[in-house]
Amino acid sequence: MRTRSSCRWFTGVVAAVVAVAWLLADAPRPLYAQTKRDKEAGDKDQAKGLSLKEARKMAMDNNYDLLQAKKQLVEKGITRVQYDARVTRMMADVERAYMGLYVARVELKLGQERAARGQAVRLSGRKGLKEASLFPVSPEAAAQDKDIAQAKQLAAFIPLEQQVKLQELNLKALLNSKLYSLRSNTEIVPTDRPMAMKKEIDEEALIEKALEHADRQSGPTPARARGPRADRQAPVSDFDNQKKRIILSVKRAVLKAQASVQRLEIARQVKEVLQKRLDALVTAKAEAAEIAAAQDAVEDAGVKEMRAILDNNDALMDLAELTGTLQKDLNVESAD
């Protein structure tokens, strides 16, 4: 009798536990739990790599400003030329942010590799000193060296990591997609490296193109109206002032482009010289520390070359926007 009563009691307890568990599972979870679940699911879906073409498409499909411009185009609020100009400017901004993120990630990666390489060189040097028994290294001194090296690495990585995050935020703001939203921690991994744009810089020809582009944007040159001299001269004076501003803008853009091209050529020459020096040290089997320093110099030169490419492309895009050829240069399709 006692055994049967105990079984009934145990069965009742089990049934109660199962019922409570079922109720808790069926009850609606709080919002923060759902958000956390979605966030974790999104973080697991880390970016496999994002091409510039894919980034452009995301911006076209999700960027708020472009969606509004498309709506205005459908409602005849803006012309196709105006819509194409907005799209082209946005594509230029996407390319700037995309390539800026690419270079920032390269700098961070090189910094990490440099830290590991430096640590290996230090350990090799310590090992050599210990074997020679010239300066015995105590465990306390070795631990202090390790702590100091880690602190220096952390201090060096902070600005590099911040730059990556900043560039990533700038790109996410333009893409505005579900995967790469501003609240998402999904990492953007650009796969296309910066390639230098090439453009013939003929100042007079560019000025003529810029003036023609301005005419297409604003309409024909204003004719002289009949009436008092002051009234007749007003519209022409406005046009002349606009023409002067365009010429000044082109001249400034030309100077910027010419300077960026020269800096890019110099950066490439410096990188080539440093690479030859590194190759010579490796061939001669120089000291590890000397080879590491030469490799650091080559990597720094490579980053400077990429930054020079970004400056070069930025200057040429500014010039192309003034002359009305930016859409063609970026290979942006016109509105349907």
N, C-alpha and C positions, 0 to 999 in steps of 0.2 A: 504493500500500500504506500509505504514511504517512498519507494523507488518510483512508482507511477506518479506521485505528487511532484517529485523532483524533476521528472521528465517534462511534466506539464509546465512547471515554472521555467525551466530552461528554454522550452519551445516558445513560451510567451516572450521571454527576453529577446530571443533571436528575432522573432517577428517584429517586435517594437523597434529594434535597431535597424532592420531592413526598411521598415516604413519611414523612419526618420531620414535615413540615407536617401531614399527615393524622393522624399519631399525636398531635401536640400538640393539634389541634382536637378529636379524639375523647376525649382524656384528661379526667378530671373536674377542673373548676376548683376552686381553693381556696375555702373558705367566704367569706373576705373579699371575693373578686372577685364572687361571687354577690350578697353583701349590697350591695356598691357598685353593681352593675348594677340591683338592685331599687330601691335608694335613688334612683338617677338617674332611673329610670322613674317613680318616685313623685313626684319633684320636678318632672318635666316636666308631670305632671298637676296643675298648680296649681289651687287652688280657684277656681271660677268665681263663687262667691258662695254663702253658706250662710244660709238663712232660719231664723228661730227655730223654725218648725214642723219643719223638717228636723233641726235640732239636737235637738229633743225626741225625735223618732223614733229618731235615732241612740242617744241615751241609753237609751231604752226597749229597744232591740234589743241593746245591747252593754254597758251599765253593769253591773259585776259585782254591786254591791249589789242592784240591781233584779232581776237574774237569779236571785240567791239568794232574794230575797223571793218571786219568782214560783214558785220550786221549793217553798218552804215553804207557799205558798198551795195548790199542788196536793196536797202531802202533808198538808194540814190542820194544819200547824204554826202558822199564823197565820190570822186571820179576814180576810174581804174588806175590812172596815173598816180593819184595820191595814195591809193591803197598799195600799189606796188612799191612806192617810195617808203611807206611805213614798214612793209614786210622786209624790204632790203635793209633798212636801218636795223631792224630787229635781228636779222640774220647776221649782220656785222657784229652786233653786241653779243650774240650767242657765240660767235667764233672767237671774239676777244676773251670772253669768260672761259670758254672751253680750253683754249690754248694756255691761258693764264693758269688754270688748274693743272694742266699737264706739266708745265714747267715747275710749278710749286711742288708737285708730287715727286718729280725727278730730283729736285734739290733735297727733299726730305730723305729719299732713298739713298742718295749719295752721302748724305750726312751720317746715316746709320751705318753704311758700309765703311765710311771713313773711321768712325768710332771703333768698329770691330777691328779694322786693320791696325789702327793705332794701339789698341789693347794688345793685339798679337805682337807688335813690335816691342812694346814695353815689357811684356812677359819674356820675350826672347832676350832682351837686353838684361833683365834681371837674372835670367837663367845663366847667361854668360858670365855675369859678375860673380854669381854664387859658385860656379864651377872653378873660376880662377882664384877664388878665395881672397880677392883683393879687398872687397867691402862686404863683409857678411851681412845678409839681409835677415832681420828678425821677423817673426810672424806678425808682430804688431806693426812694423813698418810696411810690410806687404799689404796688410789689411787697410792701413791708412791710404796707401797709394791707390788701392782699389776704390775706396770711398771717394777720394778726390776725383778720380777719373770718372766715376759714375755721376758725381755732382756736375762736373764740367759738361758731360754729355747731356744731362738733363737741361742744363742752362742753354746749351746750343740748340737743342731740339725744340724748345718752347716756341721761339719765333717761327721756326719752319713749320711746326704743326699748326700754329695759329694762321699762318698764311694759307696753308692747304684748306683749313676750315672756312676761311674767309672767301677764298676763290670758289669753293664748293657751294657756299651759300649764295653767292652772286649768280652762279649758273642755275642752281635750283629755283631761284626767284624768276628766272627767265623761262625755264622749262615748265614749272608749275604743274607737273604731272603727278599722278597718284603715287607712283613708285618713288619719285624724287621730289616730294613735297618738302616745304621748309621744316615741317615737324618730323619728318622721317630721318632716321639715322642711317638709311641705306647709303652706302659709299658709292660715289661716282668714280669710275675708273676710265679716263679717256684713253682711247686706243690709237688715235691719229696724232702724230707728232707735228710740230710746226714746220711748215715748208715756206720758204721765202717766195713772196710774190714778185713778179718782174713786170716792170712797166717803163716804157720809154719816157723820159722826163724832158720834154721840149716845152719850155715855159710859154712861148708865144702861141704854140698850137693848143696848149692846155687852156690858156686864157680865152682863146676863140671858142673852144668847146664849152667852157663854163658860161660864157655870154650867150651862146646859142641855147644851152640848157636852161638858163634863166628866162630867156624869151619863151621857150616852150612851156615853162611853168607858170609864167605870169601873163602870157598873151603877147600880142604884137606891140611894137614900140608906140607909145602914145603920140598921136598926131597933134600938131599945133592948133589950138582952138582960136577961133576968131574973137576979137575983143581987145581990151586994153593990153598993153605990152606985158604988164606984170602978170595978168591972168594967162596970157599965152605962154609965158616962160615957165610958169609953175610946174606943169606936168613934165616938161622936158628936164627941168632941174632935178626933179625927183628921180627921173630915170638916170640922169648923169650921176647922181649920188649913189644910186644902187649899182651902177656900172663900176664906179670907183671902188665900192666895197667888195664887189666880186673880184676885181683885179687884185686888190690888196690881199684878199683871202687866198687866192690862187698863188700869189707870190710867196706868202708865208708858208703855205702847204708845200710848195716846191722846195723851199729852203729846208724845211723839216724832212722831206723825203730824201733830198740829196745828202743831208747829214746822216740820216739813218742808214743809207746805202754805204756810205764811207765807214761808219762804225761797224757794220756787218762785215765788210771786207777785212778790216783790221782784226776783228775778233777771229775770223777764220784763219788769217795768217798767223796770229799768236798761237792758236790751238795747234796748227800744223807744226810750228817750231817746237812747242813743248812736247808734242807727241814723238817727234824725232829724238828729242833729248831723252825721253823715257825709254824708247826702244834701245838707244845706245847704252843706257845704264843697265837695262835687263841683259843685253848681250854681253856686257863687260862683267856681269855678276857683281854689281856693286852692293854696298851694305843695304840691308832691308829697310833701314830708316830713310836712307837717301832715295831708294826706289819708291817708298810710300809717299814721301814728300813730292816727288816728281809726278806720281799718279794723282795726288791731290790737286796739283797745279793743272794737269790736263783736264780733270773733271770740272774744276772751276772755270777753265776756259770754255769748256763745252756748254756750261750753263750760261755764261756770258754770250756765247754765240746764239743760243736759243732766245735769250732776252733781246738780243739785237735783231733777230728775225721778227719777234713780236713787234718791236718798235718800227721796223721797216714796213711790215704789213699794215700796222696801224696808220702810219703816215700815208701809205699808198691808198688805203681805203678812204681816208679823209679827202685826198686829192680826187679819187674816183667819184666820191659823192658830189663834189663841186662840179665836176664835168659831166655828171649824169651817166657814168659808165660803171657804177658800183654794182648794179644788178647783173650786168654781163660778167664783170670780173669775179663775182662770187657765185656765178652760175645759178642764180635764183630765178625760178620759173615765174612767168607773169600770171596774173589772176585769170581764171577761166571765164 
